[in-house]
Amino acid sequence: MTTENFDTLIIGFGKGGKTLAGFLAKKGHKVAMVERSQEMYGGTCINIACIPTKSLVLSAEHAATHQPGTFEEKQMYYSNAINEKTRLVTALRKKNYDTLNTNPNVTVIDGLASFVSPSEVEVTLSKNQKSLHIQAGNIIIDTGTEPYMPQIQGLEQSQRIYTSTTLMEKQRLPHHMIVIGGGYVGLEFASIYRAFGSEITILEQRDTLLPAQDRDVAEAVMQTMQGQGIQFHFHANVQRIHDEAEQTIVEYTNESGQKQEIKGDAILVAVGRAAVTTELKLAEAGIATNERGFVKVDEHLRTNVPHIWALGDVNSGPQFTYISLDDFRIVRDQLYGDGKRSTLTRHHVPYSVFITPPLSHVGLSEEEAKRQNYEIKVAKLPAGANTRAQIMRETTGLLKAIVDAHTNKILGCTLYSAESNEVINTVAMAMHADMDYQILRDTIFTHPSVSEVLNDLFSLL
């Protein structure tokens, strides 16, 4: 059996790993990049998450604006959107592959990796199923996550079950899509497909929507989505799924334990994600995982085996592509910096949920600030108070800021409004710079712009 030696082996073509591969190659390292699927060059974001979903968001908003009448007209918009998404993803996937594959210090290997020992990995090659052994001084695990599939009777047998990955390959627009799970992924897809024209019902096991958000924000989101025609059922425990000729029946129990059923022609399962680690045979290398299969790491992203790191979603950190990029920075800092950067120095990370309008947040919520015994000042403003929002005719939403009453430092901010995914970065920068809230209150922004709503919001404190 052939054995090849590399300075660094990276398993998984994700954001953190691919960026690290390029960096180390410039430093003269001989790098092996192993990826099990040719459909995943570039990682989760490019292929099955951020990029394709945001492409669909834009197309869905365009479709909603033009208000196609018949279902076939809606189907036309949807088909065009899927084609555009595919074009975009294919182009970006090729670009990412070519960037590394043309690098003389990087060898891209298509195959399934599994550990033989702490310093040796066996790769079953995709093209011929032959095995290659790779030895490396440093090993990076960057295999990401995949949709978690719960144990529900009939789920595996149904022909109408989709995940966030497989739904985006569906060529026909669902008439009625049932979403199992009311988390961020479920809400995003519900918003997208409702805008295309599907009837949407969300089954949520918990008793409330968006438990990490303040109740006023969560209520604003739910009211808006209900106004868009999305139906919610809480305390919904799905018991059984079975197909009929044209539809699938989802049986669940409600808060009172009564059995209910609902029919749809597409069922999206969106109840979380699982680590892609089973086939890695991590035990052969002595690599520790948690009870959910995610790789355990320290604040420098090292596993319990000192020369092995885990980057991105697989290490159970926040599942955002920009966190994966920051994971790269942490490892880079250990190899070629002063080693001070770590997950403990990572603060004020913003995020956005791309419903319509997008929900964006950074820092503490009001409830979190109270639980941490801060004395706070709270400002709230309707999104429609912004002139630019009025011009765009996108006035739905709520803006909220939390400030320390003693220091005037910004503790947190939630923006449920058009373009909030852009504006939240300005708030995060102010928090990173340890600015008083008055800076955002008094900064001169262009007019009319969405950003200038920060003047109005922070003027209320």
C-alpha positions, 0 to 999 in steps of 0.5 A, a space after each residue: 500500500 502506498 504511503 505519502 508524507 506531507 507536512 500538513 494533512 487537512 481533512 475536509 475542504 471547508 472555509 477554515 481548512 482551505 484558507 489554512 492550506 493556502 497560507 501554509 502552502 505559501 510558507 512552503 509546507 507540503 499540504 494534502 487536502 482530502 475531501 470525500 465529495 466533489 460536491 463539497 469543494 469549498 465547504 458547507 457555506 458555498 455548496 449547501 448553506 450560506 451562498 445557495 440559500 441567500 441566492 434563493 432568498 433574493 430570488 424569492 423576494 423578487 418572485 414575491 414582489 412580482 406576485 405571480 398568480 397561478 401556481 405554474 407561474 410561481 413554479 417558473 420563478 422557482 425553477 429559475 431560482 434553482 437554476 441560478 443557485 446551481 450556476 452560482 454554486 458550481 462556479 464558486 465550487 470550481 473556483 475554490 477547487 482550482 485555487 488549491 489544485 493549481 497550487 504546487 504545494 497542495 495536493 487535492 485528494 478525492 477520498 474518504 479519510 479515516 485514522 489509522 494512528 495519531 499520525 497516519 490516515 488511510 484514504 479510500 480514493 473515490 475514483 478506484 476505491 484503492 487505499 492511500 496512506 498519508 503521514 503528516 506532522 500536523 493534521 487538521 479536521 475540518 469535516 463540518 456537519 450534516 443535518 441531524 435526522 431524528 428517530 421518527 417512525 416512517 421517516 426513512 421510508 418516506 419519499 417526501 422527506 427533505 433536509 436543508 441540503 436536499 430541498 435545494 435540489 428539488 425541481 418542483 415547488 411544493 404546494 404545502 411544505 411542512 417544516 419540522 423544527 422552528 429553529 433558524 434553519 427552519 425559519 429561513 426555509 419557511 420564509 424562502 418557500 412562502 415567498 415563492 408561493 408554497 403554503 407553509 406549516 411549522 411544527 415546533 416541539 418547544 412552547 415558544 419561538 426563538 427562545 434565545 431572543 427577547 420575547 418582544 423580538 420573538 413576538 415581532 418575528 412570529 407576527 410578521 411570519 404569520 402575516 406572511 401566511 406561515 402557520 405555527 403549531 407549538 408543543 408539536 411532537 411528531 410521532 409518525 410519517 407515512 406517504 399516501 399517493 399524492 401527499 404525506 401525512 405527519 402525525 403529531 401530538 399537541 400540548 394536551 397530548 391529543 393526536 393531530 395530523 397534517 398533510 403536505 407534499 414536502 416535509 423539511 426536517 430541520 431539527 439541528 445538525 450532527 458532526 461528520 465524524 463517524 467515518 473518521 475512526 477518531 478512536 484509532 488516533 485517541 481523539 476525544 469527542 463529546 456525546 454528540 460526536 463533535 471533536 473536543 478542542 481547547 481554546 486554541 482548537 487543539 484536540 487532546 492529541 497535540 498535533 491535531 486540530 479541529 476547525 469549523 462546525 465539527 468542533 462544536 463552536 458557533 456554526 458560521 463560516 466567518 467563525 471557521 475563518 477565525 478558527 484559521 486565524 487562531 491556528 495560524 497564530 499558533 504556527 506563525 504568530 505569538 499564540 495569543 489568539 484563541 476562542 477566549 479572545 473572540 467577542 461580540 460575534 454578530 449573526 443574521 437569520 435570513 428570514 424576511 426581513 432579516 433578524 440580526 443580533 450581537 452581544 447580550 439580549 435584554 434578558 441576558 443582561 438582566 440575568 448578569 445583573 447589569 443595570 441597563 438602558 433599553 431603546 426600541 424603535 419600529 423599523 419603519 422609523 427609518 427613511 430609507 426603509 420607507 423608500 424601499 417599502 420595507 418597513 416591517 420590524 423592530 430595532 432594539 439596543 441594550 446599554 450599560 447604564 453606568 458605563 454607556 457601553 453597548 451590551 447588545 443590539 437586535 435589528 429585525 429589519 431590512 438590511 440588518 445583516 449589514 448594519 449589525 456589523 457597524 454595531 459590532 465594530 463599535 462594541 469591539 472598539 469599546 465605544 460609548 453608545 453616543 458615538 453611534 448616536 452622533 456619527 454622521 451617516 449618509 442619507 438616506 441610508 439604513 445605517 442612519 437608523 442607528 442615530 435614531 435608535 441610540 438617541 432614545 437612550 
